[in-house]
């Protein structure tokens, strides 16, 4: 192996020639690199960064997505109170089925009933079914159905016969009448009378054919009428529209032109009962079934007694605030118009608290104010968010100031200061979290470690892709020359002109729309950066190969018949490697900056996974946030700066080691 003498920067004395070490070219480059102090500083920083990012998570107890919580005194929304104005429907199990269109309009029917000031509103459906909305009492309504059975049609004027002048006889349009009627009618026609009377009924004669019409209503029954006077009763109730006969209700509908249809109203059965009443239990652990509420509403303005679940209950006061007691006389529920629940929606507030809130709301309404406050003894909570009990196991109560605010929606929101289990957001450095937590309550040190993995991985993978593409394209271009060189160099020019950042912004928006997995989107970003960054490497390799391919050793290799691929990748490319290593080392820092910028703009890895860029972006919403949370973005910014500077130091050291003339 050919040896090279290491020459110092200063001339050697003749007596020192014997102490000169003879080194191989590779060892000489390594020794020059390790003598460079800045390169050693950069290498030390890089080793520290890689250990921090890749080895640190193995020994650190927290992950990048672990969320930390704390107990703190916070003014929270404790409860809400809403006056119930929408009637809640309860289906009657044995009631007749209802079309969805009728059931959906129940509240509209109730509003119309109240508007008309009546207690019953009748609606007839297209299926000849009568729907009855009934007001049982204040805030309680039923929707019932009754089947209408067709009885018959009645006409005030109907043709019963026509006189045939050729035969001299009557031709009946319906059922024929007696011979005495025929004789009386023919006599009246011969006497040219306009009307005549027969057995107390008045008949009229009209038309060229001497049509005989009856002036009294003519019935057309289906079956036998329920009573001999049925026709007279119908005629007497035409204006009323309804009448009762034999315990049954009949309804008359005017179809126009003197024609009336009569229906028998079938059994009326309730399908739905609805109310705006809220059932507040005296025991927060007790819940009421739908069967209990439905039976209670039927009994409220009825007998005042009902059964549910095999037990009997009674109403004590059907007035403004009805109460329900059990067989033992204990009050189990109070009916009200306000739904007062915890802000989470749970019905776990005691009845006394609800009554106090209702009283405060009444005072607010009377005074015309939108805010109020009151003091109430609530179950006390310790600093860890646990309820406090005395030595006998009974809850300990403490007075809390409760604020009541009326919102525009008509909802009343109750807030109070309580010890609450919260996400520990933006915690300052402490014993548990050495560098504190971010806005999502995640440990900053852990996220810095995992963020370093992503940033360093992106830098190396992107540069690796750039070198592979650049060496292949530059090597082919420089070796073959001519039209191949021209074609590849024009392609390089095109890639130099491609606006990489706008394309990445468009890709980021598309990935957001597709809701792509964070790591899959990271892979796409690295591939895109590698494709956009190979052009400078290709131009560098092409230039070096153009100068090397005409040298003697390459001419000798060509003369020996060595294959083209072997000449390029075994002899030319290795001679370009020193420049590639320097370029790649210094390029990693640039890629890290580029990735951090993209992540800062929201185009890189998405939450909850961390990169150094996204960590800075999390507090960059305003200048105030940047000042307030300096303990978050300053350490991350220092890591980025130190890593990029370290790669630059190492790159400078390698450049000086490969070509010491550049340093001089």
C-alpha positions in Angstrom: 0.0 0.0 0.0 1.3 3.4 -0.9 2.1 5.5 2.2 2.0 9.3 2.5 4.1 11.4 4.9 2.1 13.7 7.2 3.4 17.3 6.6 2.9 19.9 9.2 1.8 23.4 8.4 5.2 24.8 9.2 8.5 23.6 7.6 10.3 20.8 9.3 13.9 21.0 10.5 16.2 18.4 9.0 16.7 16.9 12.5 12.9 16.3 12.7 12.6 14.3 9.5 13.2 11.1 11.3 10.2 11.7 13.6 7.7 12.1 10.7 5.1 9.3 10.8 4.1 7.6 7.6 0.3 7.2 7.4 -2.3 5.9 4.9 -4.5 8.5 3.2 -7.6 7.4 5.2 -5.8 7.5 8.6 -4.4 10.9 7.6 -7.9 12.3 7.0 -9.1 10.9 10.3 -6.2 12.4 12.2 -6.7 15.8 10.6 -10.4 15.7 11.4 -9.8 14.8 15.1 -7.2 17.6 15.4 -9.9 20.2 14.4 -11.2 21.6 17.6 -14.5 22.9 16.1 -15.1 19.5 14.5 -14.6 17.9 17.9 -17.1 20.3 19.5 -19.6 19.5 16.8 -19.1 15.8 17.1 -19.5 15.9 20.8 -22.8 17.9 20.5 -24.0 15.4 17.9 -23.2 12.4 20.1 -25.0 14.1 22.9 -28.0 14.9 20.8 -28.3 11.4 19.4 -28.0 9.9 22.9 -30.6 12.3 24.2 -33.1 11.6 21.4 -32.6 7.8 20.9 -31.3 6.6 24.2 -33.1 9.0 26.5 -36.6 7.6 26.0 -35.3 4.2 27.0 -34.5 5.5 30.5 -37.1 8.2 30.9 -40.3 7.2 32.6 -42.8 9.2 30.6 -43.9 8.9 26.9 -44.5 11.7 24.5 -48.3 11.4 24.7 -48.8 10.9 28.5 -51.1 13.5 29.9 -50.6 14.8 33.5 -53.4 16.0 35.7 -53.7 18.1 38.9 -56.3 19.1 41.4 -57.0 22.9 41.6 -59.5 25.3 42.8 -61.5 26.4 39.8 -64.7 28.3 39.1 -66.5 25.7 37.1 -70.0 25.4 35.7 -71.6 23.4 38.5 -75.2 23.0 37.3 -77.8 24.3 34.8 -81.5 25.2 35.1 -83.7 25.2 32.1 -87.5 25.9 32.1 -89.1 23.1 30.2 -91.3 24.5 27.5 -91.3 21.5 25.1 -93.8 18.8 26.0 -92.1 15.4 26.5 -94.2 12.6 25.0 -94.7 9.2 26.7 -96.1 6.4 24.6 -99.1 4.5 26.0 -98.1 0.8 25.6 -101.7 -0.5 24.9 -102.7 2.6 22.9 -103.5 2.5 19.2 -100.5 3.1 16.9 -100.0 6.5 15.4 -98.6 7.7 12.1 -95.3 9.4 12.6 -96.6 12.6 11.0 -99.3 12.9 13.7 -96.9 12.1 16.5 -94.4 14.6 15.3 -97.0 17.4 15.2 -98.2 16.7 18.7 -96.5 19.9 20.1 -98.0 21.9 17.3 -101.5 20.7 18.1 -100.9 21.6 21.8 -99.9 25.1 20.8 -103.0 25.5 18.6 -105.2 24.1 21.4 -103.8 26.7 23.9 -104.1 29.4 21.2 -107.8 28.7 20.7 -108.4 28.5 24.5 -110.2 25.1 24.3 -109.6 21.9 26.1 -110.1 19.6 23.1 -108.9 19.8 19.5 -110.0 17.4 16.9 -107.9 16.5 13.9 -109.1 14.1 11.2 -106.5 12.3 9.2 -106.6 11.3 5.6 -107.2 7.7 6.7 -110.6 8.7 8.2 -109.1 8.4 11.7 -110.0 11.1 14.2 -107.2 12.4 16.4 -108.2 14.2 19.6 -105.8 16.4 21.6 -107.2 16.8 25.1 -106.0 19.0 27.9 -106.3 17.0 31.1 -105.0 19.9 33.2 -102.2 22.4 33.5 -99.2 21.1 31.4 -100.7 17.6 30.8 -102.1 16.6 27.4 -103.2 13.4 25.7 -103.3 12.5 22.0 -106.1 10.0 21.4 -107.5 8.3 18.4 -111.1 7.3 17.4 -112.0 5.2 14.4 -114.8 6.7 12.3 -117.2 4.1 11.0 -119.3 5.2 7.9 -123.0 5.1 8.6 -124.6 6.7 5.5 -125.1 9.7 3.2 -128.0 12.2 3.4 -129.2 14.5 0.7 -131.5 17.4 1.4 -133.0 17.1 -2.2 -133.1 13.8 -4.0 -134.8 12.5 -7.1 -137.0 9.5 -6.4 -139.0 9.0 -9.6 -139.7 10.3 -13.1 -143.0 10.3 -15.0 -143.0 8.5 -18.4 -145.6 10.3 -20.5 -145.7 7.5 -23.1 -146.7 4.8 -20.6 -148.3 7.1 -18.1 -146.4 5.5 -15.2 -143.7 6.5 -12.7 -140.1 5.1 -13.2 -138.3 4.8 -9.8 -134.7 5.9 -9.4 -134.5 4.0 -6.2 -136.8 1.8 -4.1 -140.4 2.0 -5.4 -143.1 3.4 -3.2 -146.7 2.4 -2.7 -149.5 2.5 -5.4 -151.2 5.2 -3.4 -148.1 7.4 -3.7 -148.0 6.7 -7.4 -151.7 7.7 -7.8 -151.1 10.9 -5.8 -148.1 11.9 -7.8 -149.7 11.2 -11.2 -152.8 13.2 -10.2 -150.5 16.2 -9.2 -148.7 16.0 -12.6 -151.9 15.9 -14.5 -153.2 18.9 -12.5 -149.9 20.7 -13.4 -149.1 21.2 -9.8 -145.5 22.1 -8.7 -145.7 20.1 -5.4 -147.9 17.8 -3.4 -148.1 16.3 0.0 -148.3 12.6 0.9 -148.5 11.2 4.4 -147.0 14.4 5.9 -144.0 14.7 3.6 -143.8 17.4 1.0 -142.7 16.5 -2.5 -141.9 18.7 -5.5 -142.4 18.2 -9.2 -140.0 19.8 -11.7 -138.4 19.3 -15.1 -139.8 18.4 -18.5 -140.0 14.8 -17.6 -141.9 15.7 -14.4 -139.1 14.6 -12.1 -140.3 14.1 -8.6 -137.9 15.2 -5.9 -138.5 14.9 -2.2 -137.9 18.1 -0.2 -137.1 16.3 3.0 -133.6 14.7 3.6 -133.4 11.3 2.1 -131.2 8.8 4.0 -129.0 6.2 2.3 -128.0 4.0 5.2 -125.6 1.1 5.4 -127.6 -1.4 7.3 -130.5 -0.7 9.6 -130.6 2.8 11.3 -130.2 2.5 15.1 -133.5 4.4 15.7 -136.7 5.2 13.8 -136.1 8.9 14.5 -132.5 8.7 13.3 -133.2 10.8 10.2 -134.9 13.5 12.2 -132.1 13.6 14.7 -129.5 14.0 12.0 -131.5 16.8 10.4 -131.8 18.6 13.7 -128.0 18.5 14.3 -126.8 19.5 10.9 -125.4 22.8 12.3 -123.9 21.1 15.4 -122.0 18.5 13.5 -122.2 15.9 16.3 -124.9 14.2 18.3 -125.2 11.3 20.7 -127.7 8.5 20.4 -127.8 5.2 22.3 -124.5 5.9 24.1 -122.7 6.4 20.8 -121.3 9.6 19.3 -122.0 10.4 15.7 -120.3 13.0 13.6 -121.8 14.8 10.5 -119.5 16.1 7.8 -120.8 18.5 5.2 -119.3 17.5 1.8 -121.1 20.3 -0.1 -124.1 20.6 -2.5 -126.5 19.5 0.3 -124.8 16.2 0.8 -123.8 15.1 4.3 -121.9 12.0 5.4 -122.5 10.5 8.9 -119.9 8.6 10.8 -120.1 6.7 14.0 -117.3 7.5 16.4 -115.6 4.4 17.6 -113.8 3.9 21.0 -111.5 6.7 21.9 -108.1 5.5 23.3 -105.0 7.5 24.3 -101.9 6.9 22.3 -99.6 9.5 23.9 -99.6 11.5 27.1 -97.2 14.5 27.2 -96.2 17.1 29.8 -93.6 19.7 30.6 -93.5 18.6 34.2 -90.1 17.5 35.6 -90.1 14.7 38.2 -87.5 15.7 40.9 -86.8 12.8 43.3 -86.3 13.4 47.0 -83.5 10.8 46.9 -80.7 11.4 44.4 -80.1 7.7 44.0 -83.7 7.1 42.9 -84.7 7.2 39.3 -88.3 7.0 37.8 -89.2 4.7 35.0 -91.3 5.9 32.0 -94.1 3.7 33.3 -94.1 5.5 36.6 -94.1 9.0 34.9 -96.9 8.0 32.5 -99.2 6.6 35.1 -98.5 9.6 37.4 -99.5 12.0 34.6 -102.8 10.1 34.0 -103.6 10.2 37.7 -102.6 13.9 38.3 -105.9 15.3 37.2 -107.8 12.1 37.7 -108.1 9.9 40.7 -104.8 11.2 42.2 -103.8 7.5 42.8 -101.7 5.3 40.5 -99.6 2.1 40.6 -96.2 1.5 39.2 -93.8 -1.4 39.7 -96.4 -3.1 42.0 -96.5 -0.1 44.4 -99.3 2.4 45.0 -98.6 6.1 45.0 -100.7 9.2 45.7 -100.7 12.9 44.8 -100.9 15.3 47.7 -101.4 18.5 45.8 -102.4 18.8 42.2 -101.8 22.5 42.3 -98.7 24.5 41.3 -96.2 22.0 42.8 -97.7 18.6 42.9 -96.0 16.1 45.2 -96.1 12.3 45.1 -96.1 10.2 48.3 -95.9 6.5 48.8 -98.1 4.2 50.8 -96.1 5.0 53.9 -96.8 8.7 53.5 -93.2 9.7 52.5 -92.7 12.2 49.8 -90.8 10.6 47.0 -91.1 13.2 44.2 -92.0 16.8 43.5 -93.2 18.0 40.1 -91.8 21.3 38.7 -91.3 23.1 35.5 -87.5 23.6 35.7 -85.0 20.9 34.8 -82.1 21.5 37.2 -79.2 19.1 36.6 -75.5 19.0 37.0 -73.7 20.7 34.1 -72.7 17.2 32.9 -76.4 16.3 32.6 -76.5 14.0 35.6 -79.5 14.2 37.9 -77.7 13.9 41.2 -78.6 17.2 42.9 -80.6 17.1 46.0 -84.2 18.4 46.1 -83.5 21.2 48.6 -80.8 22.6 46.3 -83.2 22.5 43.3 -85.9 24.3 45.3 -83.4 27.0 46.4 -82.3 27.5 42.8 -86.0 27.8 41.7 -86.5 30.4 44.4 -83.5 32.4 43.2 -84.6 32.2 39.6 -88.1 33.5 40.6 -86.5 36.4 42.4 -84.3 37.2 39.3 -87.4 37.1 37.1 -89.3 39.4 39.4 -86.4 41.9 39.6 -85.6 41.7 35.9 -81.9 40.9 36.5 -79.7 38.3 34.6 -77.2 37.5 37.4 -77.5 36.6 41.1 -75.6 34.7 43.7 -76.4 32.7 46.8 -74.7 30.6 49.4 -75.4 26.9 49.8 -73.8 24.1 51.8 -72.3 21.5 49.4 -70.4 18.3 50.1 -66.9 19.5 50.8 -63.9 18.2 48.7 -60.3 17.9 49.8 -57.3 19.1 47.8 -57.2 15.8 45.9 -60.7 16.1 44.7 -62.2 13.5 47.1 -65.4 14.0 49.1 -64.8 14.6 52.8 -66.5 12.4 55.4 -66.4 12.6 59.2 -65.4 9.8 61.6 -69.0 8.4 61.4 -68.9 8.2 57.6 -71.3 11.2 57.2 -70.5 13.8 54.5 -69.0 17.1 55.6 -70.6 20.1 54.1 -69.1 23.6 53.6 -70.7 26.8 52.3 -70.0 27.7 48.7 -70.7 30.9 46.8 -72.8 30.0 43.8 -73.3 32.4 40.9 -76.3 32.2 38.7 -76.3 33.7 35.2 -79.1 33.8 32.7 -77.9 33.1 29.1 -79.6 34.3 25.9 -81.0 30.8 25.3 -83.1 31.0 28.5 -80.7 28.6 30.3 -79.5 29.5 33.8 -75.9 28.5 34.5 -74.7 28.0 38.0 -71.0 28.2 38.7 -69.0 27.7 41.9 -65.3 27.4 42.9 -64.4 23.8 43.6 -61.4 21.5 43.7 -61.4 20.1 40.2 -59.4 17.4 38.5 -57.7 19.3 35.6 -55.2 18.7 32.9 -51.9 20.2 34.1 -51.5 22.6 31.2 -48.3 24.8 30.9 -46.9 23.6 34.2 -43.6 25.2 35.2 -40.6 23.0 35.7 -41.0 20.9 38.8 -39.9 17.7 40.4 -42.3 15.5 38.5 -41.9 17.3 35.1 -38.3 18.5 34.9 -39.0 21.0 32.1 -42.7 21.4 32.8 -45.7 20.5 30.5 -47.1 21.9 27.3 -50.6 23.1 26.5 -51.9 19.5 26.4 -50.5 18.6 29.7 -47.7 16.4 28.2 -44.1 16.3 29.5 -41.9 18.6 27.7 -38.7 16.7 28.2 -40.2 13.5 26.8 -41.6 15.3 23.8 -38.2 17.0 23.2 -36.6 13.5 23.1 -39.1 12.0 20.7 -39.2 15.2 18.7 -35.4 14.9 18.3 -35.8 11.4 16.9 -38.1 12.7 14.2 -36.0 15.7 13.3 -32.8 13.7 13.1 -34.4 10.9 11.3 -35.9 13.2 8.7 -32.5 14.9 8.2 -30.6 11.7 7.6 -33.3 10.0 5.5 -33.8 13.0 3.2 -30.1 13.4 2.7 -29.7 9.7 2.0 -32.4 9.9 -0.7 -30.8 13.0 -2.1 -27.4 11.3 -2.4 -28.7 8.2 -4.0 -30.6 10.1 -6.6 -27.9 12.6 -7.1 -25.1 10.1 -7.5 -27.0 8.0 -10.0 -28.1 10.9 -12.1 -24.9 12.9 -11.8 -22.7 9.8 -12.4 -24.6 8.9 -15.6 -24.6 12.5 -16.8 -20.9 13.1 -16.2 -19.7 9.8 -17.6 -21.6 9.5 -20.8 -21.8 13.2 -21.6 -23.3 14.3 -25.0 -27.1 14.1 -25.2 -27.4 12.1 -22.0 -25.6 14.9 -20.1 -27.8 17.6 -21.8 -31.0 15.7 -21.0 -30.1 15.1 -17.3 -28.9 18.7 -16.8 -32.1 20.1 -18.2 -33.9 17.9 -15.8 -31.8 19.3 -13.0 -32.6 22.8 -14.1 -36.3 21.9 -14.0 -36.0 20.6 -10.4 -34.1 23.8 -9.4 -37.1 25.8 -10.6 -39.8 23.8 -8.8 -41.3 25.8 -5.9 -40.9 23.2 -3.1 -42.5 25.1 -0.2 -45.8 25.8 -2.1 -46.1 22.2 -3.2 -45.5 21.0 0.4 -48.2 23.5 1.6 -50.7 22.1 -0.9 -49.7 18.5 0.1 -50.2 19.4 3.8 -53.7 20.7 3.0 -54.5 17.6 1.1 -53.2 15.4 3.9 -55.4 17.3 6.4 -58.4 16.7 4.2 -57.7 13.0 3.9 -57.0 12.8 7.7 -53.8 10.9 6.9 -52.0 9.1 9.7 -49.2 11.3 11.2 -46.3 8.9 10.4 -47.6 8.1 6.9 -47.7 11.8 6.2 -44.1 12.1 7.6 -43.0 9.4 5.1 -44.5 11.4 2.3 -42.8 14.6 3.4 -39.4 12.9 3.6 -39.8 11.4 0.1 -40.9 14.8 -1.3 -38.0 16.6 0.3 -35.6 13.9 -1.0 -37.0 14.2 -4.6 -36.8 18.0 -4.5 -33.2 18.1 -3.1 -31.2 15.7 -5.4 -30.4 18.2 -8.1 -27.5 20.0 -6.3 -25.9 16.6 -5.5 -26.2 15.5 -9.1 -24.5 18.7 -10.4 -21.7 18.2 -7.9 -21.1 14.6 -8.9 -21.3 15.4 -12.6 -18.6 18.1 -12.2 -16.2 15.8 -10.3 -16.7 12.9 -12.8 -16.1 15.2 -15.8 -12.7 16.0 -14.3 -11.8 12.4 -13.3 -13.0 10.4 -16.3 -10.1 11.7 -18.5 -7.3 10.9 -16.0 -4.8 8.1 -16.7 -6.2 5.5 -14.3 -9.6 5.8 -15.9 -8.1 5.5 -19.4 -6.3 2.4 -18.2 -9.5 0.9 -16.8 -11.2 1.5 -20.1 -8.4 -0.1 -22.0 -8.7 -3.3 -19.9 -12.3 -3.6 -21.0 -13.9 -2.9 -17.6 -17.7 -2.5 -17.7 -19.2 0.9 -17.7 -21.2 0.4 -14.5 -18.1 -0.9 -12.7 -16.0 2.1 -13.9 -18.7 4.5 -12.6 -19.5 3.1 -9.2 -16.2 1.4 -8.3 -13.7 4.0 -9.4 -15.4 7.3 -10.2 -18.0 7.6 -7.4 -15.5 6.6 -4.6 -13.3 9.4 -5.7 -16.3 11.8 -5.3 -17.2 10.5 -1.9 -15.1 13.0 0.1 -17.1 15.9 -1.4 -20.4 14.0 -1.0 -19.7 13.3 2.7 -18.9 17.0 3.3 -22.0 18.1 1.3 -24.3 15.6 3.1 -23.0 16.4 6.6 -23.6 20.1 6.0 -27.0 19.4 4.3 -28.4 17.5 7.3 -28.5 20.7 9.3 -30.4 22.4 6.5 -32.9 19.6 6.2 -33.5 19.8 10.0 -34.2 23.5 9.7 -36.5 22.9 6.7 -38.4 20.2 8.6 -38.7 22.3 11.7 -40.1 25.2 9.6 -42.7 22.9 7.9 -43.7 21.5 11.3 -43.9 25.0 12.6 -46.3 25.9 9.8 -48.4 22.8 10.6 -47.3 20.8 7.5 -45.2 18.2 9.3 -46.1 15.6 11.9 -49.5 16.2 13.5 -50.6 16.2 17.1 -50.1 14.2 19.4 -46.7 13.2 18.0 -43.9 15.6 18.5 -41.2 17.3 16.5 -39.1 20.3 17.5 -41.0 22.5 15.0 -44.5 21.5 16.3 -43.4 22.2 19.9 -42.5 25.7 19.0 -45.7 26.1 17.0 -47.8 25.1 20.0 -46.9 28.4 21.8 -46.5 30.7 18.7 -50.1 31.9 18.6 -49.2 35.3 19.9 -46.3 37.4 21.1 -47.7 37.3 24.6 -47.7 33.5 24.6 -44.1 33.5 23.3 -43.1 35.7 26.2 -45.1 33.8 28.8 -44.0 30.3 27.8 -40.3 30.9 27.1 -39.5 27.8 29.1 -41.1 25.8 26.3 -39.8 27.2 23.0 -36.3 28.4 24.2 -34.9 24.9 25.0 -36.4 23.5 21.8 -34.9 26.3 19.8 -31.5 25.8 21.4 -31.7 22.1 20.5 -32.3 23.0 16.8 -29.6 25.6 16.8 -27.0 23.3 18.5 -27.8 20.4 16.2 -27.5 22.5 13.0 -24.3 24.2 14.2 -22.8 20.8 15.2 -23.5 19.4 11.7 -21.9 22.5 10.2 -18.8 22.2 12.4 -18.5 18.5 11.5 -18.9 19.3 7.8 -16.3 22.0 8.0 -13.9 19.6 9.8 -14.4 16.9 7.1 -13.9 19.4 4.3 -10.6 20.6 5.9 -9.5 17.0 6.6 -10.1 15.9 3.0 -8.6 19.1 1.4 -6.2 20.9 3.9 -5.4 23.4 1.2 -8.9 25.0 1.5 -8.1 25.8 5.2 -4.9 27.6 4.2 
